[in-house]
Structure formats: structure tokens, C-alpha cells
Amino acid sequence: MIERYVYLRFKDEHQNDASRAEAVAKCRELLPRVPGVVGATVGVPGDADCASKWDLSISVRFASIDDVEPYRVHPTHRKLVDEVLVPRMAVIKAWNFDVG
């Protein structure tokens, strides 16, 4: 099982509850529709320290590492990234972990 962890820092004008909530809703709507996605969790900062560094966390689960690249280029994922996340995004970090 592969877990892809993604952390986003939004541009100053998007560092607010409304913008975060809209991004969370779109992620929760679209990520499960992408083939190969076994599950997804989306969250916002839970404390002030986290909020000072990040605005959104996304965890996406796949059966294998071979499912990650098709996910990354899938039109539904691209729509989420290009139309919802990129316009808000200042920084993104993403990593894949084998969680067994």
C-alpha cells in the first residue's frame, strides 16, 4: 500500500477558512473519482503551529506505486490541481511512502 502525503501552503490571500473549506470540499469530491485511488483524507491545520506553516494536507492511498503516475496525469486530478489548488498555492510538498 502506498500513501501519498501532500502539504500545501496557500498564497496570503487564500490563507482563510473559506478558501481552505472550498479546497477541502473539492478534494473530497474529486479525489475518490480518480481511478487507482483506494482512499483519501483531506485536512486543515489543527493547531496554531501547523497553521503558521501549512493550509491543507492531503493523504491519498494506492494499492501500489504503479498507480501514482496514472493518478497524477488523470483528467479529474488535473482539474483539481489546475483549477482549485494551483491558483491558491504558494508551496507544495509531496512524498510517497510504502505503508505495507
C-alpha positions in Angstrom: 0.0 0.0 0.0 1.3 3.4 -1.0 0.4 6.6 0.9 1.0 9.9 -0.9 1.3 12.8 1.5 0.8 16.3 0.1 1.1 19.6 2.1 0.1 22.9 0.7 0.8 26.5 1.8 -1.6 28.9 0.2 -0.9 32.4 -1.1 -1.6 35.1 1.5 -5.0 36.0 0.0 -6.1 32.4 0.4 -5.0 31.8 3.9 -8.5 31.9 5.3 -11.2 29.5 6.5 -13.4 30.0 3.4 -10.7 29.3 0.9 -9.5 26.2 2.8 -13.0 24.9 3.2 -13.6 25.2 -0.6 -10.4 23.4 -1.4 -11.2 20.6 1.1 -14.7 20.2 -0.4 -13.3 19.9 -3.9 -10.6 17.5 -2.8 -13.2 15.3 -1.1 -15.5 15.4 -4.1 -12.9 14.7 -6.8 -10.1 12.5 -5.4 -12.3 9.4 -4.9 -13.3 9.6 -8.5 -9.7 9.1 -9.8 -9.0 5.5 -10.8 -6.4 3.8 -8.6 -7.3 5.8 -5.5 -8.1 3.4 -2.7 -8.9 6.2 -0.2 -8.2 9.9 0.6 -8.1 12.1 3.6 -8.0 15.9 3.5 -7.4 18.2 6.5 -6.8 21.7 7.6 -4.4 22.8 10.4 -5.3 21.5 13.9 -3.2 24.0 15.8 -1.5 27.4 15.5 1.9 26.0 14.8 0.7 24.0 11.9 -1.4 26.9 10.6 1.7 29.1 10.6 3.3 26.7 8.0 0.6 24.8 6.1 -3.0 25.3 4.9 -4.0 21.9 3.6 -3.0 18.3 4.0 -3.9 15.6 1.6 -3.3 11.9 2.0 -4.1 9.6 -0.9 -3.8 5.8 -0.7 -3.0 3.4 -3.6 -2.6 -0.3 -3.9 0.9 0.1 -5.5 3.4 2.7 -6.6 2.4 1.9 -10.2 -1.0 3.6 -9.5 0.6 7.0 -8.6 1.7 8.3 -12.0 -1.6 7.5 -13.8 -3.4 9.3 -10.9 -1.1 12.3 -11.3 -2.0 12.8 -15.0 -5.7 11.7 -14.8 -8.0 14.5 -16.1 -10.0 14.6 -12.8 -6.9 15.0 -10.8 -5.5 17.6 -13.2 -8.8 19.5 -12.9 -8.5 19.6 -9.1 -4.8 20.7 -9.2 -5.1 23.2 -12.1 -8.4 24.8 -11.2 -8.6 24.6 -7.4 -5.1 24.1 -5.9 -2.6 25.9 -8.2 -4.5 29.3 -8.0 -4.2 29.1 -4.2 -0.8 27.6 -3.9 2.4 29.2 -2.8 4.3 26.0 -1.8 3.6 22.3 -2.3 5.5 19.3 -0.9 4.6 15.7 -1.8 6.0 12.3 -0.8 5.1 8.7 -1.4 5.5 6.1 1.4 5.2 2.4 1.3 2.9 1.7 4.3 2.6 -2.0 3.8 
